[in-house]
């Protein structure tokens, strides 16, 4: 199993489910609304997930987050 915290797992699960439902990845604003956190909080989490190798994205380009883990390794979204 990947080594992510519960909160990181929820972010990953949200990104995965949002992408599956909407056929495009979420913007940071979508993540912010869902988790009810500030923009810097979301951005720092995205950077952390990218640094740990859980996601890939294109910096300064909207909606480019891609989950690099298989779906069966992601937790359920609470």
N, C-alpha and C positions, 0 to 999 in steps of 0.2 A: 504493500500500500504506500502511496505517496505520503510524504511527511508535511502535511499542512495542518494549520490550526482549525478549530471549528469555524471560526469566523471566515478564514480564507476559503474553507470548503463551501460555506454558504455563498460567498461571492462567486466561486467557480460554478456552483450549481445554478445560481441565478443566470450567469452568462450563458451557460449551456442551454437552460430551458428557454430563456428569452430568444436565443438564436434559433432554436428548434421551432418555436411558436411563430415568430415573426419573419423567419427566413433571412434575417440579417442580425449581426451582433448589436448589442446595446451600445448607446452612447454613454459617456460617463454621467450625463444628466439623468438618464434612465436608471442607472444604478443608484445614483444619489437619491432619487425619489423613492425607490423601493426600500432602501435601507434607512432612509431619513437621516442622512449624515451630510456633512459639508463637502463641497467640491474638493478641497485639499485632502480630506480623508479618503475619498474615492480614488483620487489620483495616486496617492501614496500606496494604497492597496494594489492598484493596477501595476505600479512600478515594482512592488514587492513580489507579486505573482509572476511577473515577467522575469525578474531577477532569479527566482527560484526555478524557472523553467516550466511553469504550469501553463502559461499562455504565451502567445506571440502577438505582436501588434506592430503597426507602422506609426512611429511617433508623429505627432501633429497632424494626423489624418483621422477623421471621425469613423467610427464603426468598423474598425479593422481588428478587433480582438478575436483571436482564435484559440480555443482550448486545445492543449496538446496532450491531454490525458484521455484515455478511453472512458466512455460514459459509465462503465461498470465500476470505475474507481472513484466516481464522484458521489458525494452524499446526497440524500434527498433534501430538497429545498423545503425549509420550514416556513 
